[in-house]
Amino acid sequence: MEFINKIEIAGVVGAVNVSTVSGSKVARFSVMTENSSTSKDGGLMIECTWFSVCAWEGGKIAEVDKIQKGSKVYVCGRVRVRRYVESEGNDRQCWEIVANDLKLLED
């Protein structure tokens, strides 16, 4: 049996933080996607979902510093759980997409 951990999203970038770690640029940013449907009474329902993304510059990902709030992006990658300790000493975890392909989309 082959295991698969793959996700693809296209949406609008929210907050962006680009930094350098061990000489490599990494962007951590959020992406909002929308899904629309019709309610039982015929009204339009829009569901927004926010994803956390981590993208390391290199390979299929070029110039992470071009990612800006409001940009439209396509992201393909894998989902992982990132664990960390917050400043108060509490253990936390979050789900994030580790991008292996990232494209800026035109309007």
Backbone hydrogen bonds, N-H to C=O, Kabsch-Sander energy under -0.5 kcal/mol:
donor,donor_aa,acceptor,acceptor_aa,energy
7,I,77,G,-2.4
9,I,75,V,-2.6
11,G,73,V,-2.1
12,V,32,M,-2.1
13,V,71,S,-2.9
14,G,30,S,-2.8
17,N,28,R,-2.1
19,S,26,V,-2.6
21,V,24,S,-3.1
24,S,21,V,-2.0
26,V,19,S,-2.8
27,A,55,A,-2.8
28,R,17,N,-2.8
29,F,27,A,-0.5
29,F,53,V,-2.1
30,S,15,A,-1.7
31,V,51,F,-2.3
32,M,12,V,-2.8
33,T,49,T,-2.7
35,N,47,E,-1.9
37,S,45,M,-2.4
39,S,43,G,-3.1
42,G,39,S,-1.9
45,M,37,S,-3.3
47,E,35,N,-3.0
48,C,46,I,-0.5
49,T,33,T,-2.3
51,F,31,V,-2.6
53,V,29,F,-3.0
54,C,97,I,-2.9
55,A,27,A,-2.8
57,E,25,K,-2.7
58,G,61,I,-3.8
61,I,58,G,-2.1
62,A,60,K,-0.7
66,K,63,E,-1.9
67,I,64,V,-1.6
70,G,13,V,-2.6
71,S,68,Q,-2.3
72,K,105,L,-0.6
73,V,11,G,-2.6
74,Y,103,K,-2.5
75,V,9,I,-3.0
76,C,101,D,-2.5
77,G,7,I,-2.3
78,R,98,V,-2.0
80,R,96,E,-2.5
82,R,80,R,-0.6
82,R,94,C,-3.2
83,R,81,V,-0.5
84,Y,92,R,-2.3
86,E,84,Y,-0.5
86,E,90,N,-2.6
89,G,86,E,-2.6
92,R,84,Y,-3.3
94,C,82,R,-2.1
96,E,80,R,-2.5
97,I,52,S,-3.0
98,V,78,R,-3.2
98,V,96,E,-0.5
99,A,54,C,-2.5
99,A,97,I,-0.8
100,N,76,C,-2.9
101,D,76,C,-1.8
102,L,60,K,-0.7
103,K,74,Y,-2.4
105,L,72,K,-3.4
